[in-house]
């Protein structure tokens, strides 16, 4: 296996581009350090992977230099001209901060919308839409509509609790409620009214071709045999659809377009279909439901949405909706796009897939600490502002990029580190009996340890020491094969059997420093850590000083955790936040 086989295509492309550019500039003498620097400048999300990326960069620089030596500088220039012409001119990197300007924003009251499907709670990916839309609304003193696109009763049926969850999660992320909340399922009369208008005006028609039959005709640029029927004939079938006398799949309503459109997907696209499955909010009242492109387009017009921000994979949706807007003589909103963001650790998750896995017992619930849901992040103790700062730092780019959770976590660390108290947690503890010997008179009875090494969390933790039989607990791994070590912030120890003799209170040599806990302050605890498809459980002794349920602590040498369960007696339970 070569170094490049494990890298995603977008990363391979950027590494090769800069390797060739560097070799061209330095006449076949490209340097991997320079290439790595250029990559980090353009793709800040890769900074956390710099060490593992280095080998691949070195390999590509070697290949580029070799090409220069064997085929000449002109060959490198030709490759770049064909694949990456922008790389032929080295531009000084300018870092864009904040959000771009919204086009034509000065001419209108800005109205945006965030429109999730309530088939589950919000995910990490959804938080991008929440953050970007709400930040634009704040910037332009506009508003955000939270719209539940819940008109699919079959493939992605709504989950009743998800409506409330999403409203709460929106508020958690942004710090305020959405300006307006709409449930599409409760506005069905509006969509059906527009569908009937469309049929009456000849903009739409009822098509009874099967999906496969229609696709064959469409791809050949030919129309449906139902396309040119009279308005009256179409209205007769439309009412049969509405009253439930037609079966699912028997007919759809299509938006009439030109059959000469270059993109076959846009030709006479489907707007409404028959679904008889009960809807959890409005029951069995409706037999015909709009598809998302139709429902969303109508609602955007009705609510006066001025700007739509969506994934670039939805460009066809924009094109379809513009054709509908032309029929009704409406002005389409300004549209901006972003590329896909893949989080390495959560690449394969979807809301539908998680819902199925939860129902099968693979995950405990939507807040399972292995899942990329906002419920899970809240449970683990993430600060919502860190999500806002991460998405704003990433910006509104159409590039498809991959990031690690470590990148997101780095933003959270910046938010919480200075205010997070430290505590000790000893895993797989080994008991050591402390013998003070001649040093007993030097012990004051209380060992004071700072709540934070930089003093940003006021106060000290106080450990009682100097008892007749003092017990200390250390991690087995820390003392394996060692007879001398220093108990952190306390004393130099010589170990004989299970007895630790104090050699010096002050640090006397370079023996290793290990963390520990006194028996007086120790309490049994469990730490749950997500580990791929599993949850690893670590059992140990936790420093039981001024702990509070629901609070975040940094366990020394381990990482940030949240105390999830703090009973008066028994085992304390913690969940992992991040390292």
C-alpha positions in Angstrom: 0.0 0.0 0.0 1.4 3.4 -0.9 0.9 6.5 1.3 -1.7 8.0 -1.0 -4.2 5.1 -1.1 -5.8 6.1 2.2 -6.5 9.7 1.3 -9.8 11.1 0.1 -9.9 12.3 -3.5 -10.1 16.0 -2.6 -7.0 15.8 -0.4 -5.1 13.9 -3.1 -6.0 16.6 -5.6 -4.8 19.5 -3.4 -1.5 17.7 -2.5 -0.7 17.0 -6.1 -1.6 20.5 -7.2 0.8 22.1 -4.7 3.6 19.5 -5.2 3.5 20.4 -9.0 3.3 24.1 -8.3 6.3 24.0 -6.0 8.4 21.9 -8.3 7.6 24.3 -11.2 8.6 27.4 -9.1 11.8 25.9 -7.9 12.8 24.1 -11.2 12.4 20.6 -10.0 13.7 21.3 -6.5 10.4 21.3 -4.7 10.4 21.1 -0.9 7.8 19.1 1.0 7.8 21.5 4.0 6.8 24.4 1.6 4.0 22.3 0.0 2.7 21.2 3.4 2.6 24.9 4.5 0.6 25.9 1.4 -1.9 23.0 2.0 -2.4 24.0 5.6 -3.0 27.6 4.6 -5.8 26.7 2.2 -7.2 23.8 4.1 -7.1 24.7 7.8 -9.3 21.6 8.5 -6.3 19.4 7.7 -4.0 21.0 10.3 -4.9 18.3 12.8 -3.7 15.7 10.3 -0.4 17.3 9.4 1.7 14.6 10.9 0.0 11.7 9.0 -0.2 13.8 5.8 3.5 14.5 5.7 4.5 11.1 4.2 2.0 11.5 1.3 3.2 15.1 0.7 6.9 13.8 0.5 5.8 11.1 -1.9 4.0 13.6 -4.3 6.9 16.1 -4.1 9.3 13.4 -5.1 7.1 12.4 -8.0 6.8 16.1 -9.2 10.5 16.7 -8.9 11.2 13.4 -10.9 8.7 14.5 -13.6 10.6 17.8 -13.9 13.9 16.0 -14.2 12.7 13.5 -16.8 10.3 15.5 -18.9 11.1 19.1 -18.2 9.5 22.1 -16.5 7.2 22.6 -19.5 5.6 19.3 -18.8 4.7 20.3 -15.2 3.2 23.6 -16.6 1.1 21.6 -19.1 -0.3 19.3 -16.3 -1.2 22.3 -14.2 -2.7 24.2 -17.1 -5.0 21.2 -17.8 -5.9 20.2 -14.2 -5.3 23.3 -12.0 -4.7 26.5 -14.1 -5.2 28.7 -11.1 -2.0 27.2 -9.6 0.1 28.6 -12.4 -0.1 32.0 -10.8 0.9 31.9 -7.1 -1.4 34.2 -5.2 -0.9 35.5 -1.8 -3.4 33.8 0.5 -5.9 36.2 2.0 -7.9 34.9 4.9 -11.6 35.7 4.7 -13.1 36.3 8.1 -16.8 36.1 8.8 -19.6 35.6 6.3 -19.7 37.0 2.8 -22.1 39.7 1.8 -25.6 38.5 0.8 -26.3 39.6 -2.8 -28.9 42.5 -3.1 -29.3 42.5 0.7 -29.5 46.3 0.8 -32.6 46.3 -1.4 -34.8 44.1 0.9 -35.6 42.9 4.4 -33.6 39.7 4.6 -35.7 36.6 5.3 -34.0 33.2 5.5 -35.2 29.8 6.3 -33.9 26.6 8.0 -36.0 23.7 6.8 -35.2 20.3 8.4 -37.2 17.1 8.0 -38.4 16.2 11.5 -37.7 12.5 11.2 -35.3 12.8 14.0 -33.4 15.4 16.1 -30.8 17.7 14.6 -27.3 16.4 13.8 -23.9 18.0 13.7 -24.5 18.6 10.0 -27.7 20.4 10.6 -26.0 22.8 12.9 -24.3 24.3 9.9 -27.6 25.5 8.5 -28.7 26.8 12.0 -25.5 28.7 12.5 -25.1 30.2 9.0 -28.8 31.3 8.6 -29.1 32.7 12.1 -25.8 34.6 11.7 -26.8 36.1 8.4 -30.2 37.1 10.0 -28.3 38.8 12.8 -25.9 40.6 10.5 -28.7 42.1 8.4 -31.3 42.5 11.1 -33.5 40.0 9.3 -35.3 36.9 10.4 -35.1 33.1 10.2 -38.1 30.9 9.6 -37.8 27.4 11.1 -39.8 25.3 8.7 -40.5 21.7 9.2 -40.6 20.0 5.7 -42.7 17.1 6.9 -44.8 16.2 3.8 -43.2 12.7 3.3 -45.3 10.2 5.2 -43.7 7.1 3.7 -39.9 7.3 3.1 -38.9 9.7 5.9 -42.0 9.8 8.1 -42.0 12.5 10.8 -41.3 11.7 14.4 -43.7 13.5 16.7 -41.2 14.3 19.4 -38.7 15.7 16.8 -40.6 18.9 16.3 -40.1 19.9 20.0 -36.5 18.6 20.0 -35.5 20.6 16.9 -37.0 23.9 18.3 -35.1 23.4 21.6 -31.9 22.5 19.8 -32.2 25.5 17.5 -32.5 27.7 20.6 -29.6 25.9 22.3 -27.3 26.5 19.3 -28.3 30.2 18.6 -29.3 31.4 22.1 -32.7 32.4 20.8 -35.9 31.1 19.3 -36.6 31.1 15.6 -38.6 34.1 14.4 -41.3 32.0 13.0 -42.1 28.3 13.1 -44.0 26.5 10.4 -45.1 23.0 9.9 -45.6 22.2 6.2 -48.1 19.4 7.0 -50.4 22.0 8.6 -50.4 24.1 5.4 -51.5 21.4 3.1 -54.6 23.3 1.8 -52.2 26.0 0.5 -50.1 23.5 -1.6 -53.2 21.7 -2.9 -54.7 25.1 -3.9 -51.6 26.0 -5.9 -51.4 22.6 -7.5 -55.0 23.0 -8.7 -54.2 26.5 -10.0 -51.3 25.1 -11.9 -53.4 22.4 -13.5 -56.2 25.0 -14.4 -53.7 27.3 -16.1 -52.0 24.4 -18.0 -48.7 24.7 -16.1 -49.2 21.2 -14.7 -50.9 17.9 -15.6 -51.8 14.5 -14.1 -49.5 11.8 -15.4 -50.3 8.1 -15.0 -47.1 6.7 -16.5 -45.0 4.6 -14.2 -41.7 6.1 -13.1 -39.7 3.8 -15.4 -42.0 4.5 -18.4 -41.7 8.2 -17.9 -37.9 8.2 -17.5 -37.6 6.4 -20.9 -39.7 9.0 -22.6 -38.1 11.9 -20.8 -34.5 10.8 -21.6 -35.5 10.7 -25.3 -36.9 14.2 -25.1 -40.4 12.9 -25.6 -43.5 13.8 -23.6 -45.9 11.8 -21.5 -49.0 10.5 -23.4 -51.0 12.4 -20.7 -49.2 15.7 -21.3 -51.6 17.2 -23.8 -54.9 16.3 -22.3 -57.4 19.0 -21.7 -57.6 20.9 -18.4 -61.0 19.3 -17.6 -59.5 15.8 -18.1 -56.7 16.6 -15.8 -59.0 18.1 -13.2 -61.1 14.9 -13.2 -58.0 12.8 -12.4 -56.8 15.4 -9.9 -60.0 15.1 -7.9 -59.7 11.3 -8.0 -56.3 11.6 -6.5 -57.6 14.0 -3.8 -60.5 11.8 -2.8 -58.4 8.7 -2.5 -60.0 6.7 -5.3 -56.6 6.4 -7.0 -54.0 4.0 -5.5 -50.4 5.0 -4.5 -48.2 5.1 -7.5 -51.1 5.3 -10.0 -50.5 9.0 -10.8 -48.4 12.1 -10.1 -48.9 15.8 -10.9 -46.0 17.1 -13.1 -44.9 20.6 -13.7 -44.9 21.3 -17.5 -41.5 22.4 -18.8 -39.8 22.4 -22.2 -38.8 18.9 -23.3 -35.7 20.4 -24.9 -34.1 21.3 -21.5 -30.5 20.0 -21.6 -30.8 18.4 -18.2 -33.4 15.5 -18.4 -34.0 15.7 -14.6 -35.7 19.0 -15.1 -38.2 18.0 -17.8 -41.8 17.8 -16.5 -40.6 17.2 -13.0 -43.0 15.6 -10.4 -44.6 18.0 -8.0 -47.2 15.9 -6.0 -47.8 12.2 -5.5 -50.3 9.9 -3.8 -49.5 8.7 -0.3 -52.2 7.0 1.8 -50.1 6.4 4.9 -51.3 8.2 8.0 -49.4 11.3 9.0 -48.5 11.6 12.7 -49.7 15.2 12.9 -52.7 15.5 10.5 -53.7 11.8 10.3 -55.4 10.5 7.2 -56.9 13.7 6.0 -54.9 14.0 2.9 -54.3 11.5 0.1 -52.0 13.6 -2.0 -48.8 15.1 -0.7 -46.4 17.6 -2.4 -42.8 16.6 -3.1 -40.2 18.7 -1.5 -39.2 20.8 -4.5 -42.9 21.9 -5.0 -43.8 22.4 -1.3 -40.6 24.3 -0.5 -40.9 26.6 -3.6 -44.5 27.5 -2.7 -43.6 28.1 1.0 -40.6 30.3 0.1 -42.8 32.5 -2.0 -45.6 32.7 0.6 -43.1 33.6 3.4 -41.2 36.1 1.4 -37.9 34.3 1.7 -35.2 36.5 0.1 -32.1 34.3 0.3 -31.8 30.5 0.3 -28.5 28.9 1.5 -28.3 25.2 0.5 -25.9 22.4 -0.5 -24.5 22.5 -4.0 -26.0 19.0 -4.5 -29.4 20.8 -4.6 -28.6 23.0 -7.6 -31.2 20.9 -9.6 -33.8 21.9 -7.0 -33.0 25.5 -7.6 -33.4 25.0 -11.4 -36.7 23.1 -11.0 -38.1 25.7 -8.7 -37.1 28.6 -11.0 -39.2 26.9 -13.7 -42.2 26.8 -11.4 -41.6 30.5 -10.4 -41.6 31.4 -14.1 -45.1 29.8 -14.5 -46.4 31.9 -11.6 -44.5 35.0 -12.6 -42.7 35.2 -9.2 -39.2 36.4 -8.4 -36.9 33.6 -7.2 -34.9 34.2 -4.0 -31.1 34.8 -4.2 -29.4 31.5 -3.7 -26.0 30.6 -2.2 -24.4 27.2 -2.0 -22.0 25.3 0.2 -20.1 22.1 -0.4 -20.3 18.9 1.5 -18.5 18.7 4.9 -17.6 15.2 5.9 -16.6 14.5 9.5 -14.3 11.5 9.5 -15.6 9.9 12.6 -19.3 10.2 11.5 -19.0 9.6 7.7 -21.6 6.9 7.4 -24.5 8.3 9.6 -27.9 9.4 8.4 -31.0 10.4 10.4 -33.0 7.5 8.8 -30.2 5.1 9.5 -29.8 6.2 13.1 -33.5 5.9 13.6 -33.5 2.3 12.4 -30.4 1.4 14.5 -32.0 2.8 17.6 -35.2 0.8 17.0 -33.0 -2.3 16.7 -31.2 -1.6 19.9 -27.8 -0.9 18.4 -27.8 2.5 20.1 -29.5 3.4 23.4 -31.3 6.5 22.1 -30.7 9.6 20.1 -28.3 10.9 22.7 -26.1 7.9 22.6 -22.5 9.3 22.9 -21.4 7.5 19.7 -23.9 9.5 17.6 -23.4 12.8 15.8 -26.6 14.3 17.1 -27.0 17.6 18.9 -28.6 15.6 21.7 -25.4 13.6 22.0 -23.2 16.7 21.9 -25.3 18.3 24.6 -25.3 15.3 26.7 -21.5 15.1 26.5 -21.1 18.8 27.5 -20.2 20.7 24.3 -20.5 24.5 24.4 -22.9 25.6 21.6 -20.8 28.7 20.9 -17.9 26.4 19.8 -20.2 25.1 17.0 -21.0 28.6 15.8 -17.3 29.6 15.8 -16.3 26.4 13.9 -18.9 26.9 11.1 -18.0 30.6 10.8 -14.3 29.8 10.6 -15.0 27.3 7.9 -17.1 29.9 6.0 -19.4 29.6 3.1 -17.4 27.6 0.6 -18.5 25.3 -2.3 -15.5 23.1 -1.7 -16.2 19.6 -0.5 -14.0 19.1 2.5 -13.3 16.5 5.2 -12.6 17.4 8.8 -11.9 15.5 12.0 -13.9 15.9 15.2 -10.5 17.0 16.7 -10.9 20.3 14.7 -14.4 20.9 16.2 -13.1 19.9 19.6 -10.3 22.4 19.4 -12.9 25.2 19.2 -14.7 23.8 22.2 -11.4 23.6 24.2 -10.8 27.3 23.6 -14.3 28.0 25.0 -14.1 25.9 28.1 -10.5 25.3 29.1 -10.0 28.4 31.2 -13.3 27.8 33.2 -13.0 24.1 33.7 -11.7 22.8 37.1 -9.1 20.0 37.2 -9.7 16.7 39.0 -7.8 13.4 39.3 -9.1 10.1 38.1 -7.0 7.0 38.6 -7.9 4.0 36.4 -7.2 0.5 37.4 -5.9 1.8 40.8 -3.1 0.2 42.8 -3.1 0.8 46.5 0.1 2.2 48.0 0.6 2.7 51.8 2.5 5.9 52.4 5.2 5.8 55.1 6.1 9.4 56.1 9.1 8.5 58.2 11.1 11.5 59.3 9.1 13.7 57.0 5.9 13.5 59.0 6.6 16.8 60.8 6.8 18.6 57.4 3.2 17.6 56.5 0.7 20.3 57.3 -2.4 18.0 57.2 -3.9 19.5 54.1 -2.5 19.4 50.5 -3.7 22.3 48.4 -4.0 21.7 44.7 -5.1 24.5 42.3 -8.5 24.2 40.6 -6.7 25.4 37.5 -3.0 25.5 36.9 -3.2 29.1 35.5 -5.5 30.3 38.3 -8.5 31.0 35.9 -10.7 28.9 38.2 -10.5 30.4 41.6 -9.8 28.3 44.7 -8.0 25.1 45.7 -8.9 21.5 46.2 -8.0 20.4 49.7 -6.7 16.8 50.4 -6.3 15.6 53.9 -2.9 14.0 54.4 -0.6 12.9 57.3 -2.9 10.2 58.7 -1.4 7.3 60.6 -2.1 4.9 57.8 -2.1 7.0 54.6 -3.4 5.3 51.5 -2.6 6.6 48.0 -3.9 5.2 44.7 -1.9 5.2 41.5 -2.4 3.7 38.1 -0.9 0.3 37.7 0.6 1.2 34.3 2.4 4.2 35.9 4.4 2.2 38.4 5.0 -0.9 36.4 8.7 -1.7 36.7 9.4 1.5 38.8 10.7 1.7 42.3 11.1 5.5 42.4 8.6 8.1 41.3 7.2 11.4 42.4 3.5 11.8 43.4 2.5 14.9 41.5 2.5 18.1 43.7 3.5 16.1 46.8 6.6 14.0 47.4 9.4 11.8 46.0 8.6 8.1 46.7 10.6 4.9 46.9 8.4 1.9 46.5 9.1 -1.4 48.3 6.3 -3.9 47.9 3.1 -1.9 48.4 4.7 0.6 50.8 5.8 4.0 49.5 8.6 5.6 51.6 8.8 9.4 51.3 12.4 10.4 50.3 11.7 14.1 50.0 8.9 16.6 50.0 10.8 18.8 47.5 11.7 17.4 44.1 15.1 15.9 44.5 15.9 14.3 41.2 14.5 13.5 37.7 12.3 10.5 38.7 9.1 10.3 36.7 6.0 12.2 38.0 2.8 10.3 38.2 -0.7 11.4 39.2 -2.4 9.9 42.2 -5.3 10.3 44.7 -5.6 9.9 48.4 -7.8 7.3 49.9 -9.6 10.0 51.9 -10.9 11.8 48.8 -11.3 8.8 46.4 -14.6 7.6 45.2 -15.4 4.9 42.8 -16.4 6.1 39.3 -17.0 5.0 35.8 -16.1 6.8 32.6 -17.9 6.0 29.3 -15.9 6.8 26.2 -17.2 6.4 22.6 -14.9 4.0 20.7 -16.1 3.5 17.2 -19.1 1.2 17.3 -18.5 0.5 21.0 -18.5 2.3 24.3 -15.4 1.7 26.3 -15.9 1.8 30.1 -13.1 2.8 32.4 -13.4 2.0 36.1 -11.4 3.8 38.7 -11.2 6.2 41.6 -12.3 9.8 41.1 -11.2 12.8 43.2 -14.5 13.5 45.1 -13.9 17.2 45.9 -16.8 19.7 45.3 -18.2 17.7 42.3 -21.5 18.7 40.8 -23.8 16.7 38.6 -24.0 18.1 35.0 -20.7 20.0 35.3 -17.6 19.7 33.1 -14.2 18.7 34.6 -10.8 18.1 33.1 -9.4 14.8 34.3 -5.6 15.3 34.6 -3.7 13.4 31.8 -7.0 12.1 30.4 -9.3 14.7 29.1 -12.6 16.7 29.5 -15.6 14.8 30.9 -19.1 15.6 32.2 -20.3 14.2 35.5 -23.6 12.7 34.4 -24.7 10.9 37.6 -23.6 11.9 41.1 -25.5 9.8 43.6 -25.2 10.5 47.3 -23.7 7.0 47.6 -22.4 4.5 45.2 -20.6 4.9 41.8 -20.3 8.2 40.0 -20.8 8.1 36.3 -19.0 10.3 33.7 -19.3 10.7 29.9 -16.4 11.6 27.7 -16.4 15.1 26.1 -13.0 15.1 24.4 -9.2 15.1 25.0 
